[in-house]
């Protein structure tokens, strides 16, 4: 560092953070997963001129042709392809990875990417269980990496407007918030076990999950409805709406001059498979409650009907003595103490706006060496709220949660579900 002035050192810092010669260079990424939501992420990053997609990773080689075609249509050169994400970690030219895999494959590549010096964009929920989220947060901090969780509302304009209004104290005393999901899902039926399709590395797809025969329901798209791989609709869509409600409750407490604790003190859940006759393991009806000192947050999920709540198919709301605020996916509305609509400015934005903004925030956080809008510390708490709710449902009792110890009080069965058993050779990396 001889001859390096303070000005030169500051100028070089972003370049060192990128692992490149100049901060003005493109951010080089690899996409781990290219189908479904992962494909949406891939195409979104491909639309950003300062992003270069160097490698695509997928255990299903059938997905590469359509993925490469979609990138070519955006004028992008063909990236390399591989079925093993570890090849990406060995590539020092790659600055960041985008993890769009099923939930059970979020933590291991994200942690290993941090250990390899790479930044991470990981879809929601960030983890399959609370212990994984803890390890992901620890890895991001230890290795000083940006880790953005895909809760895109954290970069949405109308969400920020709603929270600013709530923080003003307009609602008075606030003690209750709720989120909900009524968007209708479909039955997945009872297909028979079969052989994996040609071109699929099924053992790699299973990864840390238990060995089972291949079944189409336990693969693309429908994996989310099974304990081994997903977190049900509570983690699938619920994590977004729970985050709406949690942020709104936080803002309501700020409006009262108070601070909402980061973690709830207790959780309870009720529900079951009441509608669908199919292979799904998670409930299609459920109500979850999280206790906080002086407040209650609830989530209602019924994925078999399109009936709206508060005029929204999916949303969150916070209630105070002087009125309430409803936050939907594309706008927000304020109401007075008798439920009368109140006038307010702004209040509209769409996923077409805040989804690209979330990706842009990730890139800017890397360049500017800062925490992103949905830093892993934020995404871990919102994701873990879904995990806590799922555990309460599985053990069928109210659970007290010790935030300092990050475990349930006096309940060994529930505490075992805070983590999982990993199938060799895959284990959660030590951080």
VOPAGU-2260 file (C-alpha; in pm, 1 decimal, decimal comma):
REM VOPAGU-2260
SITE   aa  ch    i         X         Y         Z
SITE  UNK   A    0       0,0       0,0       0,0
SITE  UNK   A    1     310,4     223,3     -19,4
SITE  UNK   A    2     232,0     553,8    -187,8
SITE  UNK   A    3    -143,9     497,9    -150,4
SITE  UNK   A    4    -301,8     827,1     -44,0
SITE  UNK   A    5    -626,6     841,1     159,5
SITE  UNK   A    6    -810,0     967,7    -151,8
SITE  UNK   A    7    -676,2     681,2    -362,7
SITE  UNK   A    8    -764,8     431,3     -92,0
SITE  UNK   A    9   -1123,4     557,7     -74,5
SITE  UNK   A   10   -1151,2     545,6    -450,8
SITE  UNK   A   11   -1019,3     190,8    -457,7
SITE  UNK   A   12   -1250,4      59,9    -184,1
SITE  UNK   A   13   -1558,4       2,1    -406,8
SITE  UNK   A   14   -1339,5    -172,3    -664,2
SITE  UNK   A   15   -1200,2    -403,1    -396,9
SITE  UNK   A   16   -1555,0    -472,9    -273,5
SITE  UNK   A   17   -1650,0    -574,5    -625,8
SITE  UNK   A   18   -1335,7    -780,9    -662,3
SITE  UNK   A   19   -1262,6    -597,5    -986,7
SITE  UNK   A   20   -1014,1    -348,8   -1124,1
SITE  UNK   A   21   -1255,7     -54,5   -1139,8
SITE  UNK   A   22   -1587,0      28,4    -973,7
SITE  UNK   A   23   -1720,9     142,7   -1311,3
SITE  UNK   A   24   -1699,0    -213,1   -1446,0
SITE  UNK   A   25   -2007,3    -428,5   -1473,4
SITE  UNK   A   26   -2112,8    -641,6   -1180,7
SITE  UNK   A   27   -2069,2   -1002,2   -1291,2
SITE  UNK   A   28   -2328,7   -1243,6   -1156,7
SITE  UNK   A   29   -2426,9   -1608,1   -1171,9
SITE  UNK   A   30   -2789,4   -1720,5   -1155,6
SITE  UNK   A   31   -2845,5   -2033,5    -947,0
SITE  UNK   A   32   -3175,2   -2156,6   -1084,9
SITE  UNK   A   33   -3326,7   -2035,7   -1412,8
SITE  UNK   A   34   -3688,8   -2154,5   -1408,3
SITE  UNK   A   35   -4003,5   -1994,7   -1261,4
SITE  UNK   A   36   -3924,0   -1717,8   -1014,5
SITE  UNK   A   37   -3553,3   -1777,8   -1074,7
SITE  UNK   A   38   -3610,0   -1714,8   -1445,0
SITE  UNK   A   39   -3789,5   -1390,8   -1362,9
SITE  UNK   A   40   -3489,2   -1281,9   -1157,8
SITE  UNK   A   41   -3251,5   -1377,9   -1438,2
SITE  UNK   A   42   -3445,5   -1175,1   -1695,8
SITE  UNK   A   43   -3474,1    -881,2   -1457,5
SITE  UNK   A   44   -3101,0    -862,9   -1397,0
SITE  UNK   A   45   -3042,1    -909,5   -1771,3
SITE  UNK   A   46   -3239,0    -587,3   -1826,2
SITE  UNK   A   47   -2984,2    -391,9   -1622,5
SITE  UNK   A   48   -2701,6    -259,6   -1845,0
SITE  UNK   A   49   -2441,8    -264,3   -1565,3
SITE  UNK   A   50   -2500,7    -633,3   -1489,1
SITE  UNK   A   51   -2326,7    -914,2   -1675,9
SITE  UNK   A   52   -2466,8   -1265,6   -1641,0
SITE  UNK   A   53   -2165,8   -1494,4   -1670,4
SITE  UNK   A   54   -2304,4   -1832,6   -1565,5
SITE  UNK   A   55   -2637,3   -2011,5   -1534,5
SITE  UNK   A   56   -2674,3   -2298,3   -1287,2
SITE  UNK   A   57   -2955,2   -2554,4   -1287,1
SITE  UNK   A   58   -2992,6   -2921,6   -1200,8
SITE  UNK   A   59   -3238,4   -2957,4   -1493,1
SITE  UNK   A   60   -3043,6   -2916,2   -1816,1
SITE  UNK   A   61   -3371,0   -2887,2   -2009,6
SITE  UNK   A   62   -3407,0   -2537,1   -1868,4
SITE  UNK   A   63   -3092,7   -2397,1   -2029,4
SITE  UNK   A   64   -3222,5   -2369,7   -2385,8
SITE  UNK   A   65   -3524,1   -2148,4   -2304,0
SITE  UNK   A   66   -3314,2   -1946,8   -2059,6
SITE  UNK   A   67   -3042,7   -1879,9   -2317,3
SITE  UNK   A   68   -3308,0   -1790,7   -2574,2
SITE  UNK   A   69   -3463,6   -1533,1   -2341,9
SITE  UNK   A   70   -3123,3   -1376,8   -2276,7
SITE  UNK   A   71   -3046,2   -1366,4   -2648,4
SITE  UNK   A   72   -3373,8   -1181,6   -2703,7
SITE  UNK   A   73   -3244,2    -917,1   -2463,8
SITE  UNK   A   74   -2926,2    -887,7   -2666,9
SITE  UNK   A   75   -2712,3   -1071,6   -2412,9
SITE  UNK   A   76   -2429,0   -1303,8   -2502,4
SITE  UNK   A   77   -2472,1   -1665,7   -2400,1
SITE  UNK   A   78   -2340,7   -1732,0   -2047,8
SITE  UNK   A   79   -2176,6   -2054,1   -1940,7
SITE  UNK   A   80   -2397,9   -2328,3   -1800,3
SITE  UNK   A   81   -2339,0   -2583,3   -1526,9
SITE  UNK   A   82   -2536,3   -2817,8   -1307,6
SITE  UNK   A   83   -2321,7   -2759,9    -998,3
SITE  UNK   A   84   -2328,1   -2424,2    -819,3
SITE  UNK   A   85   -1985,8   -2495,3    -667,6
SITE  UNK   A   86   -1825,2   -2426,1   -1006,9
SITE  UNK   A   87   -1948,3   -2067,9    -970,1
SITE  UNK   A   88   -1789,0   -2030,7    -628,3
SITE  UNK   A   89   -1452,4   -2126,2    -774,7
SITE  UNK   A   90   -1480,5   -1851,5   -1040,8
SITE  UNK   A   91   -1308,8   -1540,7    -906,8
SITE  UNK   A   92   -1448,3   -1325,5   -1188,4
SITE  UNK   A   93   -1800,9   -1356,8   -1047,7
SITE  UNK   A   94   -1898,4   -1085,1    -800,6
SITE  UNK   A   95   -2241,8   -1204,2    -691,1
SITE  UNK   A   96   -2485,9   -1492,8    -709,6
SITE  UNK   A   97   -2864,0   -1486,3    -744,4
SITE  UNK   A   98   -3020,5   -1776,4    -554,5
SITE  UNK   A   99   -3362,9   -1861,4    -696,9
SITE  UNK   A  100   -3373,5   -2223,9    -586,4
SITE  UNK   A  101   -3638,6   -2402,1    -375,8
SITE  UNK   A  102   -3634,0   -2300,7      -8,4
SITE  UNK   A  103   -3430,1   -2600,6     107,3
SITE  UNK   A  104   -3147,7   -2490,1    -124,3
SITE  UNK   A  105   -3129,2   -2123,1     -14,0
SITE  UNK   A  106   -2892,6   -2134,6     282,1
SITE  UNK   A  107   -2606,8   -2359,5     172,2
SITE  UNK   A  108   -2517,3   -2181,1    -156,0
SITE  UNK   A  109   -2573,3   -1838,4       2,7
SITE  UNK   A  110   -2335,5   -1910,3     289,9
SITE  UNK   A  111   -2076,6   -2073,5      64,7
SITE  UNK   A  112   -2096,8   -1776,0    -171,5
SITE  UNK   A  113   -2017,8   -1536,7     114,8
SITE  UNK   A  114   -1725,8   -1757,7     212,4
SITE  UNK   A  115   -1603,7   -1737,6    -147,4
SITE  UNK   A  116   -1618,1   -1357,4    -135,8
SITE  UNK   A  117   -1937,7   -1312,8    -336,5
SITE  UNK   A  118   -2247,0   -1103,2    -269,5
SITE  UNK   A  119   -2589,2   -1269,2    -263,3
SITE  UNK   A  120   -2942,8   -1197,1    -378,9
SITE  UNK   A  121   -3159,9   -1472,6    -231,3
SITE  UNK   A  122   -3531,0   -1527,1    -279,7
SITE  UNK   A  123   -3780,3   -1530,6       3,1
SITE  UNK   A  124   -3815,2   -1687,5     246,8
SITE  UNK   A  125   -3440,9   -1653,6     283,9
SITE  UNK   A  126   -3419,6   -1987,8     464,2
SITE  UNK   A  127   -3591,5   -2320,2     513,9
SITE  UNK   A  128   -3572,1   -2280,3     892,8
SITE  UNK   A  129   -3463,9   -2031,9    1156,9
SITE  UNK   A  130   -3120,4   -2185,1    1218,4
SITE  UNK   A  131   -3032,1   -2147,3     850,7
SITE  UNK   A  132   -3127,5   -1779,6     859,1
SITE  UNK   A  133   -2902,9   -1725,1    1159,8
SITE  UNK   A  134   -2610,4   -1882,3     975,0
SITE  UNK   A  135   -2679,0   -1675,4     662,1
SITE  UNK   A  136   -2677,6   -1353,8     863,9
SITE  UNK   A  137   -2356,7   -1456,0    1039,4
SITE  UNK   A  138   -2187,1   -1538,1     706,7
SITE  UNK   A  139   -2286,4   -1207,0     546,8
SITE  UNK   A  140   -2150,6   -1012,9     842,9
SITE  UNK   A  141   -1831,5   -1216,5     890,5
SITE  UNK   A  142   -1734,7   -1186,4     524,7
SITE  UNK   A  143   -1871,7    -832,0     480,8
SITE  UNK   A  144   -2097,3    -926,3     190,8
SITE  UNK   A  145   -2419,9    -769,4      66,2
SITE  UNK   A  146   -2708,6   -1014,1     105,6
SITE  UNK   A  147   -3041,8    -892,4     -29,3
SITE  UNK   A  148   -3358,8   -1094,4      42,1
SITE  UNK   A  149   -3628,6   -1093,6    -225,5
SITE  UNK   A  150   -3902,1    -912,7     -31,1
SITE  UNK   A  151   -3944,6    -654,6    -305,3
SITE  UNK   A  152   -4190,4    -431,8    -117,2
SITE  UNK   A  153   -3892,2    -305,1      81,6
SITE  UNK   A  154   -3801,3    -110,3    -233,9
SITE  UNK   A  155   -4158,7      -7,0    -320,1
SITE  UNK   A  156   -4264,7     357,9    -329,7
SITE  UNK   A  157   -4621,7     324,7    -203,5
SITE  UNK   A  158   -4509,5     110,6      90,2
SITE  UNK   A  159   -4272,4     388,5     197,6
SITE  UNK   A  160   -4553,4     645,6     164,4
SITE  UNK   A  161   -4789,6     439,9     378,9
SITE  UNK   A  162   -4527,2     391,7     649,9
SITE  UNK   A  163   -4446,1     761,7     655,1
SITE  UNK   A  164   -4814,6     836,6     716,1
SITE  UNK   A  165   -4837,2     575,8     994,9
SITE  UNK   A  166   -4517,3     704,1    1159,6
SITE  UNK   A  167   -4671,5    1051,2    1177,1
SITE  UNK   A  168   -4888,1     928,9    1463,3
SITE  UNK   A  169   -5211,2     983,9    1270,8
SITE  UNK   A  170   -5356,0     655,3    1398,0
SITE  UNK   A  171   -5303,1     738,0    1765,0
SITE  UNK   A  172   -5262,0     438,0    1991,3
SITE  UNK   A  173   -5181,5     130,6    1780,8
SITE  UNK   A  174   -5211,0    -222,0    1919,1
SITE  UNK   A  175   -5307,6    -449,9    1629,7
SITE  UNK   A  176   -5185,6    -541,0    1280,5
SITE  UNK   A  177   -5269,2    -820,5    1042,7
SITE  UNK   A  178   -5171,8    -968,2     707,9
SITE  UNK   A  179   -5370,8   -1199,6     483,7
SITE  UNK   A  180   -5362,5   -1417,5     174,6
SITE  UNK   A  181   -5673,9   -1519,7     -16,2
SITE  UNK   A  182   -5528,8   -1564,8    -365,9
SITE  UNK   A  183   -5661,4   -1899,7    -485,5
SITE  UNK   A  184   -5423,9   -2189,8    -540,0
SITE  UNK   A  185   -5500,4   -2511,9    -726,4
SITE  UNK   A  186   -5514,9   -2874,2    -616,6
SITE  UNK   A  187   -5196,1   -3064,6    -699,0
SITE  UNK   A  188   -5366,4   -3404,7    -700,9
SITE  UNK   A  189   -5205,3   -3741,6    -622,6
SITE  UNK   A  190   -4965,3   -3832,8    -906,2
SITE  UNK   A  191   -4772,3   -4158,0    -878,1
SITE  UNK   A  192   -4398,7   -4181,3    -817,1
SITE  UNK   A  193   -4192,1   -4207,1   -1134,1
SITE  UNK   A  194   -3837,6   -4192,5   -1267,4
SITE  UNK   A  195   -3675,1   -3846,9   -1281,5
SITE  UNK   A  196   -3693,6   -3684,7   -1626,7
SITE  UNK   A  197   -3389,7   -3719,8   -1850,6
SITE  UNK   A  198   -3145,1   -3436,8   -1793,0
SITE  UNK   A  199   -3238,7   -3389,8   -1424,9
SITE  UNK   A  200   -2980,2   -3444,0   -1151,1
SITE  UNK   A  201   -3239,0   -3550,1    -898,0
SITE  UNK   A  202   -2993,2   -3634,5    -621,2
SITE  UNK   A  203   -2849,2   -3282,9    -646,4
SITE  UNK   A  204   -3202,0   -3139,8    -645,4
SITE  UNK   A  205   -3275,3   -3322,1    -319,5
SITE  UNK   A  206   -2948,4   -3200,0    -173,6
SITE  UNK   A  207   -2980,8   -3179,6     206,8
SITE  UNK   A  208   -3338,3   -3314,6     202,8
SITE  UNK   A  209   -3418,1   -3682,9     274,3
SITE  UNK   A  210   -3380,5   -3934,1      -6,9
SITE  UNK   A  211   -3715,4   -4013,1    -169,0
SITE  UNK   A  212   -3838,7   -4152,9    -497,3
SITE  UNK   A  213   -3905,3   -3890,5    -760,0
SITE  UNK   A  214   -4260,6   -3758,5    -776,3
SITE  UNK   A  215   -4373,8   -3473,5   -1004,0
SITE  UNK   A  216   -4549,6   -3310,9    -708,1
SITE  UNK   A  217   -4221,8   -3292,8    -518,8
SITE  UNK   A  218   -4041,6   -3116,1    -800,8
SITE  UNK   A  219   -4087,3   -2801,0   -1008,5
SITE  UNK   A  220   -4338,7   -2554,3    -861,3
SITE  UNK   A  221   -4518,1   -2791,1    -621,0
SITE  UNK   A  222   -4215,8   -2857,3    -398,0
SITE  UNK   A  223   -4326,8   -2562,4    -181,3
SITE  UNK   A  224   -4618,9   -2762,1     -36,5
SITE  UNK   A  225   -4395,4   -3023,8     131,2
SITE  UNK   A  226   -4214,2   -3011,1     464,8
SITE  UNK   A  227   -3884,8   -3137,8     317,3
SITE  UNK   A  228   -3838,3   -2851,9      70,9
SITE  UNK   A  229   -4079,1   -2563,5     129,7
SITE  UNK   A  230   -4256,9   -2361,6     394,6
SITE  UNK   A  231   -4614,2   -2377,2     265,9
SITE  UNK   A  232   -4803,8   -2068,6     165,6
SITE  UNK   A  233   -4705,6   -1901,8     491,7
SITE  UNK   A  234   -4349,3   -1883,7     357,9
SITE  UNK   A  235   -4443,2   -1866,7      -9,9
SITE  UNK   A  236   -4673,2   -1562,2     -18,3
SITE  UNK   A  237   -4730,0   -1500,7     350,5
SITE  UNK   A  238   -4378,9   -1373,5     413,7
SITE  UNK   A  239   -4460,9   -1068,3     198,8
SITE  UNK   A  240   -4788,9    -982,1     372,5
SITE  UNK   A  241   -4646,5   -1054,5     718,8
SITE  UNK   A  242   -4366,7    -813,4     634,0
SITE  UNK   A  243   -4628,4    -549,5     535,0
SITE  UNK   A  244   -4800,3    -594,0     871,3
SITE  UNK   A  245   -4479,1    -603,5    1075,1
SITE  UNK   A  246   -4350,8    -284,4     913,6
SITE  UNK   A  247   -4686,2    -114,0     967,9
SITE  UNK   A  248   -4690,7    -213,0    1334,2
SITE  UNK   A  249   -4333,9     -87,3    1374,3
SITE  UNK   A  250   -4438,5     242,7    1216,1
SITE  UNK   A  251   -4740,5     264,1    1446,3
SITE  UNK   A  252   -4515,8     219,1    1749,4
SITE  UNK   A  253   -4283,3     488,5    1616,0
SITE  UNK   A  254   -4585,0     717,1    1586,3
SITE  UNK   A  255   -4646,8     658,8    1957,4
SITE  UNK   A  256   -4283,8     730,8    2043,7
SITE  UNK   A  257   -4217,5     363,8    2113,0
SITE  UNK   A  258   -4015,1      83,4    1954,2
SITE  UNK   A  259   -4160,0    -252,0    1854,1
SITE  UNK   A  260   -3931,0    -539,1    1962,3
SITE  UNK   A  261   -3758,5    -715,6    1675,5
SITE  UNK   A  262   -3896,6   -1055,9    1779,7
SITE  UNK   A  263   -4236,4   -1164,6    1914,2
SITE  UNK   A  264   -4267,2   -1314,3    2261,3
SITE  UNK   A  265   -4509,6   -1591,7    2165,3
SITE  UNK   A  266   -4673,9   -1755,3    1863,9
SITE  UNK   A  267   -4984,4   -1969,3    1813,3
SITE  UNK   A  268   -5145,1   -2119,6    1504,2
SITE  UNK   A  269   -5461,7   -2300,4    1405,1
SITE  UNK   A  270   -5560,5   -2453,8    1073,3
SITE  UNK   A  271   -5541,2   -2760,6     855,4
SITE  UNK   A  272   -5610,9   -2928,0     522,2
SITE  UNK   A  273   -5979,6   -2843,7     500,8
SITE  UNK   A  274   -6036,6   -2787,0     130,3
SITE  UNK   A  275   -5791,3   -2963,7     -98,8
SITE  UNK   A  276   -5779,4   -3341,7    -136,2
SITE  UNK   A  277   -5424,7   -3371,2    -264,6
SITE  UNK   A  278   -5064,1   -3435,8    -162,8
SITE  UNK   A  279   -5002,5   -3100,6       6,8
SITE  UNK   A  280   -4866,0   -3130,8     361,0
SITE  UNK   A  281   -4904,4   -2768,5     470,0
SITE  UNK   A  282   -5249,4   -2627,6     560,1
SITE  UNK   A  283   -5484,6   -2456,7     315,0
SITE  UNK   A  284   -5661,1   -2275,2     601,6
SITE  UNK   A  285   -5470,8   -2115,3     886,9
SITE  UNK   A  286   -5461,8   -1828,4    1132,6
SITE  UNK   A  287   -5134,3   -1740,6    1304,3
SITE  UNK   A  288   -5084,5   -1492,0    1587,6
SITE  UNK   A  289   -4762,9   -1339,6    1718,5
SITE  UNK   A  290   -4763,9   -1166,4    2058,3
SITE  UNK   A  291   -4562,6    -850,9    2124,4
SITE  UNK   A  292   -4557,2    -641,5    2441,7
SITE  UNK   A  293   -4862,7    -420,1    2400,6
SITE  UNK   A  294   -4962,0    -546,6    2056,6
SITE  UNK   A  295   -5078,0    -841,0    1849,7
SITE  UNK   A  296   -4999,0    -933,0    1487,9
SITE  UNK   A  297   -5211,8   -1189,9    1304,6
SITE  UNK   A  298   -5204,9   -1358,1     965,0
SITE  UNK   A  299   -5499,6   -1522,6     795,5
SITE  UNK   A  300   -5447,6   -1758,3     503,8
SITE  UNK   A  301   -5712,8   -1933,3     297,1
SITE  UNK   A  302   -5567,4   -2033,4     -38,6
SITE  UNK   A  303   -5881,8   -2198,5    -175,6
SITE  UNK   A  304   -6089,3   -1883,2    -226,8
SITE  UNK   A  305   -6045,7   -1549,6    -399,1
SITE  UNK   A  306   -6265,0   -1358,6    -151,5
SITE  UNK   A  307   -6094,0   -1035,1     -54,9
SITE  UNK   A  308   -6028,8    -881,8     287,0
SITE  UNK   A  309   -6032,8    -504,0     326,0
SITE  UNK   A  310   -6071,4    -488,7     -52,8
SITE  UNK   A  311   -5741,1    -668,9    -111,1
SITE  UNK   A  312   -5675,2   -1027,9    -215,5
SITE  UNK   A  313   -5333,3   -1001,7     -50,7
SITE  UNK   A  314   -5238,0    -734,7     196,2
SITE  UNK   A  315   -5163,1    -602,2     540,6
SITE  UNK   A  316   -5319,7    -348,6     774,0
SITE  UNK   A  317   -5255,3    -171,4    1102,1
SITE  UNK   A  318   -5529,7     -47,1    1336,9
SITE  UNK   A  319   -5526,5     240,8    1583,4
SITE  UNK   A  320   -5773,0     436,5    1793,4
SITE  UNK   A  321   -5801,4     706,3    1524,6
SITE  UNK   A  322   -5834,1     481,4    1220,8
SITE  UNK   A  323   -5647,9     222,9    1019,6
SITE  UNK   A  324   -5430,4     185,9     710,7
SITE  UNK   A  325   -5461,2     -89,7     450,5
SITE  UNK   A  326   -5155,4    -174,7     239,6
SITE  UNK   A  327   -5200,8    -377,1     -78,1
SITE  UNK   A  328   -4959,9    -489,5    -344,4
SITE  UNK   A  329   -5016,2    -179,1    -558,0
SITE  UNK   A  330   -5144,0      89,9    -322,3
SITE  UNK   A  331   -5252,8     196,3      24,1
SITE  UNK   A  332   -5558,8     355,7     179,7
SITE  UNK   A  333   -5621,0     537,5     507,5
SITE  UNK   A  334   -5944,1     534,1     706,8
SITE  UNK   A  335   -6075,1     737,4     996,7
SITE  UNK   A  336   -6208,8     613,9    1334,1
SITE  UNK   A  337   -6548,0     521,7    1187,1
SITE  UNK   A  338   -6401,0     355,0     880,0
SITE  UNK   A  339   -6445,7     659,5     657,5
SITE  UNK   A  340   -6190,6     687,2     370,9
SITE  UNK   A  341   -5940,7     968,6     423,0
SITE  UNK   A  342   -5775,7    1169,8     143,6
SITE  UNK   A  343   -5400,0    1135,4      99,4
SITE  UNK   A  344   -5142,7    1196,9    -170,5
SITE  UNK   A  345   -4978,8     928,8    -380,5
SITE  UNK   A  346   -5038,9     571,2    -281,0
SITE  UNK   A  347   -4999,7     377,2    -606,5
SITE  UNK   A  348   -4712,5     172,6    -746,7
SITE  UNK   A  349   -4685,1    -170,3    -901,4
SITE  UNK   A  350   -4465,1    -476,4    -898,4
SITE  UNK   A  351   -4334,8    -356,2   -1235,5
SITE  UNK   A  352   -4184,3     -67,9   -1040,9
SITE  UNK   A  353   -4069,3    -203,9    -705,2
SITE  UNK   A  354   -3940,4    -538,8    -834,5
SITE  UNK   A  355   -3679,6    -375,6   -1065,6
SITE  UNK   A  356   -3607,7    -119,7    -793,9
SITE  UNK   A  357   -3517,7    -402,7    -555,4
SITE  UNK   A  358   -3265,3    -544,4    -800,9
SITE  UNK   A  359   -3125,4    -197,0    -860,6
SITE  UNK   A  360   -3090,0    -148,7    -486,0
SITE  UNK   A  361   -2888,8    -472,0    -465,4
SITE  UNK   A  362   -2647,5    -354,9    -734,2
SITE  UNK   A  363   -2616,3      -8,6    -579,7
SITE  UNK   A  364   -2551,4    -159,3    -236,9
SITE  UNK   A  365   -2260,7    -358,3    -381,4
SITE  UNK   A  366   -2115,7     -52,2    -554,2
SITE  UNK   A  367   -2158,2     175,2    -253,1
SITE  UNK   A  368   -2059,2     -79,2      11,6
SITE  UNK   A  369   -2379,8     -43,6     214,2
SITE  UNK   A  370   -2664,1    -256,6     346,3
SITE  UNK   A  371   -2948,6    -314,7      97,0
SITE  UNK   A  372   -3315,9    -232,9     153,0
SITE  UNK   A  373   -3397,8    -590,1     258,6
SITE  UNK   A  374   -3069,4    -679,2     421,0
SITE  UNK   A  375   -3046,3   -1035,6     548,3
SITE  UNK   A  376   -3102,4    -910,8     905,9
SITE  UNK   A  377   -3446,4    -783,5     798,3
SITE  UNK   A  378   -3529,0   -1076,5     573,2
SITE  UNK   A  379   -3423,6   -1325,2     839,4
SITE  UNK   A  380   -3675,1   -1189,5    1093,0
SITE  UNK   A  381   -3967,6   -1180,0     848,5
SITE  UNK   A  382   -3878,5   -1526,7     716,4
SITE  UNK   A  383   -3843,4   -1659,6    1070,7
SITE  UNK   A  384   -4187,9   -1534,8    1162,5
SITE  UNK   A  385   -4323,5   -1777,8     903,9
SITE  UNK   A  386   -4104,4   -2053,2    1048,2
SITE  UNK   A  387   -4228,8   -1983,3    1400,9
SITE  UNK   A  388   -4587,7   -1989,6    1279,6
SITE  UNK   A  389   -4536,5   -2315,5    1093,5
SITE  UNK   A  390   -4379,5   -2475,6    1400,1
SITE  UNK   A  391   -4669,2   -2366,8    1621,7
SITE  UNK   A  392   -4908,3   -2527,0    1373,2
SITE  UNK   A  393   -4709,0   -2849,6    1355,0
SITE  UNK   A  394   -4689,6   -2897,4    1731,8
SITE  UNK   A  395   -5046,1   -2763,1    1777,8
SITE  UNK   A  396   -4989,1   -2538,5    2080,6
SITE  UNK   A  397   -4899,5   -2184,5    2173,6
SITE  UNK   A  398   -4524,4   -2137,2    2209,9
SITE  UNK   A  399   -4331,2   -1880,7    2411,2
SITE  UNK   A  400   -4023,7   -1750,2    2228,2
SITE  UNK   A  401   -3704,5   -1636,2    2399,5
SITE  UNK   A  402   -3553,1   -1379,0    2164,0
SITE  UNK   A  403   -3218,8   -1367,9    2346,4
SITE  UNK   A  404   -3169,2   -1744,4    2326,1
SITE  UNK   A  405   -3346,0   -1775,0    1988,2
SITE  UNK   A  406   -3545,2   -2074,7    2104,0
SITE  UNK   A  407   -3882,2   -2171,4    2246,6
SITE  UNK   A  408   -3919,6   -2181,9    2622,3
SITE  UNK   A  409   -3933,1   -2534,2    2763,3
SITE  UNK   A  410   -4041,5   -2711,9    2443,7
SITE  UNK   A  411   -3788,5   -2959,0    2303,4
SITE  UNK   A  412   -4017,6   -3080,7    2025,5
SITE  UNK   A  413   -4070,0   -2729,3    1893,7
SITE  UNK   A  414   -3701,5   -2641,8    1928,7
SITE  UNK   A  415   -3602,1   -2940,1    1714,0
SITE  UNK   A  416   -3805,3   -2785,2    1432,2
SITE  UNK   A  417   -3597,5   -2466,0    1445,7
SITE  UNK   A  418   -3342,9   -2657,7    1235,9
SITE  UNK   A  419   -3336,0   -2972,8    1028,5
SITE  UNK   A  420   -3142,8   -3295,2     974,4
SITE  UNK   A  421   -2915,4   -3271,9     669,6
SITE  UNK   A  422   -2848,7   -3553,9     425,5
SITE  UNK   A  423   -2481,4   -3624,1     363,3
SITE  UNK   A  424   -2270,3   -3490,8     208,0
SITE  UNK   A  425   -2466,9   -3165,5     241,9
SITE  UNK   A  426   -2448,7   -2990,1     576,8
SITE  UNK   A  427   -2502,8   -2633,5     687,7
SITE  UNK   A  428   -2158,5   -2469,0     657,6
SITE  UNK   A  429   -1995,1   -2357,9     980,9
SITE  UNK   A  430   -1956,6   -1983,1     995,4
